[in-house]
């Protein structure tokens, strides 16, 4: 079956009047771009799958750390959806694809695109970035609550030609040439990024995620994350009340009663502290907004790059 090309993948449809909610969101984005004018990549990409039906692309699910995990996730979705598929031949093809992506025995088939019935399934990569200014990381926005939903972004539309405001348009233009800074990634990664800019020149923004970080002088380190600011805060509290005690037990060095009491006090203080920037028992924390973008080309959303198949920040055997 021949599938339609993505319409408007390299266009940005700026309109003078947005609906009230979108107008407020775009105005806040403009305020944040002026205050947090710098952008840097955050962590490794996220992976998932997208689905094309007729001319429309939608996110199937995100949230995987690598392409292989995204293929297993796609296999789960195909097996789950197959019983409800009215066409027996298509249902059989869905189960067959799932069996190749998640075999009972043997290795997974490293195939990132499947055409099944009238749908096309593709493993996709999502880049993450943080905005900052004057050495301050961007906190959550007041309009982020409007974007809350399924953290996996199931069924989220990929519509590059949807009307947008001037500030979203400006950010998307800024991101077209976005790539790892020199010296921050191996040469092959930067080479693939340059190729991606040419092959997938369109950019759409996806709803954000959030992380809790601890500040230490002028440096910071992520400690927990979540789909909402509240999730990130709760994850930070559980870092002290759940993770640390279990790690100590696992390492054969159980925490003392005094340490457990200190960690419980930290967790309670984190949950009770107001705002997105707070100090608890002499330690400084922030809830930070992590933005997400997906590149688009004539044939749809970007698939994993060759270097994504083996994470380049981990040592490999010679």
C-alpha positions as CSV (number, residue, x, y, z in Angstrom):
1,X,0.0,0.0,0.0
2,X,1.2,3.5,-0.8
3,X,1.1,6.0,2.1
4,X,0.6,9.7,1.8
5,X,3.5,12.1,2.4
6,X,3.2,14.4,5.4
7,X,1.6,17.7,4.4
8,X,3.1,20.9,5.6
9,X,6.0,19.2,7.3
10,X,8.3,22.1,6.6
11,X,5.7,24.9,7.1
12,X,4.7,26.9,10.1
13,X,1.2,28.2,10.1
14,X,1.3,31.4,12.1
15,X,-2.1,33.1,12.8
16,X,-2.9,36.5,14.2
17,X,-5.7,35.2,16.5
18,X,-5.6,32.0,18.6
19,X,-8.2,30.6,20.8
20,X,-8.0,32.1,24.3
21,X,-6.2,29.2,25.9
22,X,-3.6,28.9,23.1
23,X,-3.1,32.7,23.1
24,X,-2.2,32.6,26.8
25,X,0.1,29.7,26.3
26,X,1.9,31.4,23.5
27,X,2.2,34.7,25.4
28,X,3.8,32.8,28.4
29,X,6.1,31.0,26.0
30,X,7.3,34.4,24.7
31,X,7.9,35.6,28.2
32,X,9.9,32.5,29.0
33,X,12.0,32.8,25.7
34,X,13.0,36.3,26.7
35,X,13.9,35.3,30.3
36,X,15.4,31.8,29.5
37,X,16.9,32.6,26.1
38,X,19.4,29.7,25.9
39,X,18.7,26.1,24.9
40,X,20.7,23.0,25.7
41,X,20.1,19.3,25.0
42,X,19.0,17.3,28.0
43,X,20.0,13.6,28.3
44,X,19.4,11.0,25.7
45,X,16.5,11.0,23.3
46,X,13.2,9.3,24.1
47,X,11.8,6.7,21.8
48,X,8.3,5.3,21.0
49,X,6.2,4.7,18.0
50,X,3.9,6.8,15.8
51,X,1.0,5.5,13.6
52,X,-0.1,6.8,10.2
53,X,-3.7,6.3,9.0
54,X,-4.6,8.0,5.7
55,X,-2.9,11.4,5.8
56,X,-2.8,11.6,9.6
57,X,0.1,10.8,12.0
58,X,-0.4,10.3,15.7
59,X,1.8,9.2,18.6
60,X,1.2,5.6,19.5
61,X,3.3,5.8,22.8
62,X,6.5,7.3,24.0
63,X,8.7,6.8,27.1
64,X,11.3,4.3,26.0
65,X,15.0,4.7,26.6
66,X,16.2,3.1,23.3
67,X,14.8,1.8,19.9
68,X,14.8,-1.8,21.1
69,X,12.5,-1.0,24.1
70,X,10.2,1.0,21.7
71,X,9.9,-2.1,19.5
72,X,8.8,-4.2,22.5
73,X,6.3,-1.5,23.3
74,X,4.9,-1.5,19.8
75,X,4.6,-5.3,20.0
76,X,2.5,-4.9,23.1
77,X,0.2,-2.4,21.4
78,X,-0.1,-4.6,18.3
79,X,-1.1,-7.7,20.4
80,X,-3.5,-5.6,22.5
81,X,-5.2,-4.1,19.4
82,X,-5.3,-7.3,17.3
83,X,-8.4,-8.8,18.9
84,X,-10.5,-5.7,18.1
85,X,-9.3,-5.5,14.5
86,X,-12.3,-6.4,12.2
87,X,-10.3,-7.6,9.3
88,X,-8.9,-11.1,10.1
89,X,-5.9,-10.8,7.7
90,X,-4.9,-7.5,9.3
91,X,-5.2,-8.9,12.8
92,X,-3.0,-11.9,11.8
93,X,-0.4,-9.5,10.4
94,X,-0.5,-7.5,13.6
95,X,0.2,-10.6,15.6
96,X,2.9,-11.7,13.2
97,X,4.7,-8.4,13.5
98,X,4.4,-8.5,17.3
99,X,6.0,-12.0,17.3
100,X,9.0,-10.7,15.3
101,X,9.4,-7.6,17.5
102,X,8.9,-9.6,20.8
103,X,9.7,-13.2,20.0
104,X,9.2,-16.0,22.5
105,X,12.7,-17.2,21.6
106,X,15.6,-15.7,19.7
107,X,16.5,-12.1,19.0
108,X,14.2,-9.2,18.3
109,X,13.9,-8.1,14.6
110,X,15.5,-4.6,14.5
111,X,12.9,-3.3,12.1
112,X,11.6,0.3,12.7
113,X,8.8,0.5,10.2
114,X,5.8,-1.8,9.6
115,X,3.0,-1.5,7.0
116,X,0.0,-3.4,8.3
117,X,-3.4,-3.1,6.6
118,X,-4.2,0.6,6.1
119,X,-1.8,1.8,8.9
120,X,1.9,2.4,9.0
121,X,3.8,2.0,12.3
122,X,7.2,3.7,12.8
123,X,9.6,3.8,15.7
124,X,10.4,7.5,16.4
125,X,12.9,9.5,18.3
126,X,12.1,12.6,20.5
127,X,14.8,15.1,21.5
128,X,14.7,16.8,24.9
129,X,15.9,20.2,25.8
130,X,15.9,22.7,28.6
131,X,15.7,26.5,28.4
132,X,17.8,28.6,30.8
133,X,18.9,32.1,31.4
134,X,21.4,33.9,33.7
135,X,22.4,30.4,35.0
136,X,18.7,29.6,36.0
137,X,16.9,26.6,34.6
138,X,13.3,27.2,33.4
139,X,10.7,26.1,36.0
140,X,7.2,24.8,35.1
141,X,4.8,27.2,33.4
142,X,1.4,28.2,34.6
143,X,-0.1,26.9,31.4
144,X,1.6,23.4,31.7
145,X,-1.5,22.2,33.6
146,X,-3.5,22.6,30.3
147,X,-1.1,20.0,28.7
148,X,-1.5,17.3,31.5
149,X,-2.6,13.9,30.2
150,X,-1.3,10.6,29.3
151,X,2.5,10.8,30.0
152,X,3.0,8.4,27.1
153,X,1.2,10.9,24.7
154,X,-1.0,8.2,23.3
155,X,-3.0,9.4,20.3
156,X,-1.3,12.8,20.4
157,X,-1.6,14.3,16.8
158,X,1.4,15.3,14.8
159,X,0.1,18.2,12.8
160,X,2.9,20.6,11.8
161,X,0.4,22.8,9.9
162,X,-1.9,23.4,12.9
163,X,-2.3,27.1,13.7
164,X,0.3,28.5,16.1
165,X,1.3,31.8,17.6
166,X,4.3,33.9,16.8
167,X,6.4,32.7,19.8
168,X,5.8,29.0,19.1
169,X,6.8,29.7,15.5
170,X,10.0,31.4,16.6
171,X,10.9,28.6,18.9
172,X,10.3,26.0,16.2
173,X,12.5,28.0,13.9
174,X,15.2,28.2,16.5
175,X,15.1,24.4,16.9
176,X,15.4,23.6,13.2
177,X,19.2,23.8,13.4
178,X,19.5,22.4,17.0
179,X,22.2,19.9,17.4
180,X,24.8,18.8,20.1
181,X,27.4,21.4,20.8
182,X,30.9,20.7,19.6
183,X,32.8,18.5,22.1
184,X,29.7,17.3,23.8
185,X,29.1,14.2,21.6
186,X,31.1,11.9,19.3
187,X,31.7,13.1,15.8
188,X,29.3,10.5,14.3
189,X,26.5,11.8,16.5
190,X,27.0,15.3,15.2
191,X,27.3,14.1,11.6
192,X,23.9,12.3,12.0
193,X,22.4,15.4,13.6
194,X,23.4,17.5,10.5
195,X,21.9,14.9,8.2
196,X,18.7,14.9,10.3
197,X,18.4,18.7,9.9
198,X,18.5,18.2,6.1
199,X,16.3,15.2,5.9
200,X,13.8,16.3,8.6
201,X,13.7,20.1,8.6
202,X,10.3,20.4,10.2
203,X,9.8,20.6,14.0
204,X,6.8,20.1,16.2
205,X,6.7,20.7,20.0
206,X,5.4,18.0,22.3
207,X,4.0,18.4,25.8
208,X,6.9,18.6,28.4
209,X,8.1,16.4,31.2
210,X,9.7,17.6,34.4
211,X,12.7,16.8,36.6
212,X,13.7,17.6,40.2
213,X,17.3,18.7,40.5
214,X,19.6,19.5,43.4
215,X,21.8,22.6,43.2
216,X,25.4,22.4,44.5
217,X,26.9,25.8,44.0
218,X,26.7,26.6,40.3
219,X,26.3,22.9,39.3
220,X,23.1,20.8,39.4
221,X,22.2,17.2,39.1
222,X,18.9,15.5,38.2
223,X,17.4,13.3,40.9
224,X,13.9,12.4,39.8
225,X,11.4,13.0,37.0
226,X,7.7,12.8,36.1
227,X,5.0,13.7,33.7
228,X,3.9,16.7,35.9
229,X,5.7,19.0,38.4
230,X,3.9,17.2,41.2
231,X,5.1,13.8,39.9
232,X,8.7,15.1,39.9
233,X,8.4,16.5,43.4
234,X,6.9,13.2,44.6
235,X,9.7,11.3,42.9
236,X,12.3,13.5,44.7
237,X,10.6,12.8,48.1
238,X,10.6,9.1,47.4
239,X,14.3,9.2,46.5
240,X,14.9,9.8,50.1
241,X,12.1,7.8,51.8
242,X,12.2,4.8,49.5
243,X,15.2,4.5,47.2
244,X,18.1,5.4,49.5
245,X,17.0,3.0,52.3
246,X,16.6,0.1,49.7
247,X,20.0,0.8,48.2
248,X,21.6,0.7,51.6
249,X,19.9,-2.6,52.3
250,X,20.9,-4.0,48.9
251,X,24.5,-3.1,49.5
252,X,24.5,-4.8,52.9
253,X,24.8,-1.6,54.8
254,X,21.3,-0.9,56.3
255,X,20.7,2.8,57.2
256,X,20.8,3.7,60.9
257,X,17.7,4.9,62.7
258,X,19.1,8.5,62.6
259,X,19.6,8.3,58.8
260,X,16.1,7.0,58.2
261,X,14.7,9.7,60.4
262,X,16.7,12.3,58.4
263,X,15.5,10.9,55.1
264,X,11.9,10.9,56.3
265,X,12.2,14.5,57.3
266,X,13.7,15.3,53.9
267,X,10.7,13.7,52.2
268,X,8.2,15.5,54.3
269,X,9.9,18.8,53.8
270,X,10.0,18.3,50.1
271,X,6.3,17.6,49.9
272,X,5.4,20.5,52.1
273,X,7.7,23.2,50.5
274,X,5.9,25.7,48.4
275,X,6.8,26.7,44.9
276,X,9.2,25.2,42.4
277,X,12.4,26.4,44.0
278,X,12.9,25.4,47.6
279,X,15.3,24.5,50.3
280,X,15.0,21.6,52.7
281,X,17.3,21.0,55.7
282,X,20.1,22.9,54.1
283,X,19.8,21.5,50.6
284,X,18.5,23.4,47.5
285,X,16.2,21.9,44.9
286,X,14.4,23.0,41.8
287,X,11.6,21.6,39.7
288,X,12.6,22.1,36.0
289,X,10.7,21.9,32.8
290,X,12.0,19.6,30.1
291,X,10.7,20.4,26.6
292,X,10.4,17.9,23.8
293,X,10.6,18.1,20.1
294,X,10.1,15.8,17.2
295,X,11.6,16.3,13.7
296,X,9.5,15.8,10.6
297,X,10.3,15.2,7.0
298,X,8.5,14.6,3.8
299,X,7.8,11.0,4.7
300,X,6.8,11.7,8.3
301,X,8.4,11.7,11.8
302,X,12.1,10.9,12.2
303,X,13.1,7.3,13.0
304,X,16.0,6.3,15.2
305,X,19.5,7.3,13.9
306,X,22.2,4.6,13.5
307,X,24.0,5.8,16.6
308,X,20.8,5.4,18.7
309,X,21.0,1.7,18.3
310,X,23.9,1.5,20.7
311,X,23.9,4.3,23.3
312,X,27.2,6.2,22.8
313,X,27.5,7.3,26.4
314,X,28.0,3.8,27.7
315,X,31.1,1.7,27.5
316,X,31.1,-1.3,25.2
317,X,33.2,-4.4,25.0
318,X,36.1,-4.3,22.7
